[in-house]
Amino acid sequence: MFIAAENAFDPAEILSLYGSVGWEGYTGDIDSLCRGLANSHLVITARDDSGTLLGLARTLSDDEHICYVQDVVVDPAYHRQGVGRALLEHLARRYAHCRAFLLSTDDASTPEGVRNHAFYRSLGFLSYEERGLTGFALPRNRPDPDETAP
């Protein structure tokens, strides 16, 4: 397996990878996904010796103070083979100079969250709460404040 930065993306290959994990929020518009990858600070991929895409990770960062890991995606056929670990360890080294190295994942009450939390904890990640932090999200489909005011 080798890890490398990439900045050009084959839509069919990307659709296959994201589709393999059921990330339908991304796969509904593959052109948008590929533009998002191209606009990321860094995209690294894991490939086998034949060039097959095993997984990828991407970051949003100012490359000084903060690095946010947007996606870590590994084809389920390659889970538990060190692919995700290699991707995240590569990113952790690359952004070691940044004050914050963050990511978000599903809540622990979901099956995906249970798996993800165990994986991230095995790499030394702590929850935001354990770090004395809180995360906030602005709902995408939120009501217009002018329409809800009394």
N, C-alpha and C positions, 0 to 999 in steps of 0.2 A: 504494500500500500504506500502511496506517496501523497503528500499534502502539497498543494500549490495554490497560489493566488490566481484567480481568473477574472477577466473582465468582458468576455464575450460568451454568450449563452445560447445553446441550442434549445429552442422552445420545446421540441419533442422530448428531449432528455430531461429538461427541467419539469415539464408536465408529468412525466413518468415518475420522477423522484417525489415530488410533492403529492402526487396522486397516490403513491404507495403508502403514504401515512395518513391519507384522508383529509388533507388540508384544503377543503373545498373553498374556503374563503380566498385562497390564492389561485386555485386551478380554474375558477370560473372565467378568468380573463388572463390568459397566459402572456399576452403582450404586455399587460400592466405588470405582471410578476417579473418578466424579464427586464422591463424598464426599472423597476424597483431594485432588482439586483444590480443593474448597471449603475444606479445612483447611490448605492451603498458605499460606505467608506472602504470596506474590504470584503471580498468574497473569497473564501478558501474552499477548495474541494478536496475530497479524498477519493482517489481512484486506485483500482487494482493495476497490476502490471499490463493488462490488455487495454487499459484506458476506460474501463467501465466505471461510471459514476456510482460511488457507494454512498456518498453523503456530501453535505455542504454546510457551511456556517457563514453568516454575514454579520457585519457590524455597522453601527452608526456611531460616529465618534468625532470629537474635535481634535483627537490625537494629542491632547495635552492633559485634560482634566477628567474626562469621562469616556468610557467605552460602553456602549449598550449592545449586547448580543441580541440581534433581531431574530435570527433563526438558527436553529441547529436541527438539521434534517438528515436522518439516516434511513436508507431503505431497510424495511423490516427484515429482509433476507440477510442483512449484515449486522443486525442488533447483537449485542453482547460479544462483539469481536474486536472491541477497542477503537472503532471508527469514531464514535462521538467523543470519546475520551481524547483521542489524538487531535481532533479538531479543536476542542476547547483548550487543551493544554497548549497547542500552538498559539491560539489567540491570547491566552493568559500571558505567555512569554512576550508576544508581540506588543501587548498593551501594558506591560508591567510598570511602565513609568506613569501611567494614568492613576489619578487618585481614586477613581471609582470604576469598577468593572461589574456591570449589572446585567441581569436578564430577568425576564418574567416568564412564568409558565402557568399551567393549569392549576387550579386549586386542588389540595390534597384530598378533597371529597370525591374526586373523579378518578376513574381507573387510570387514565393517562397521567393525572397529577400524582398518584401514588408512585407510579414508575419513575416519573421525572424527578420528583423530590428525592427519591432514593439515589438516583443517578447523580444529581447535582451535589447532594450531600457527600457522596463518595469522592467527589473532586474538591471538597472543602468549602463549598458554597454554604452560606447561612441565609436564612430568610431575612427579608427587610426588617421585620420586627426584631429579630435577634441582633441585628446591627443597629437598632434604635432608629430605624427609618420607617416611613410609611409611603406607600405608592398610591397615586391617584390616577384615575382615568376619566376623561370626559366622554360620556356616552356619544357615540357617533350619531344615532338617531334620537336626539334629544328634542323635547318640545321647545317651541319658540317662547322665550320668556314673556314677550308681549301678549301672547295668546293665553298664557296661564295666569297672568296677574289678575287679582280680584278687581 
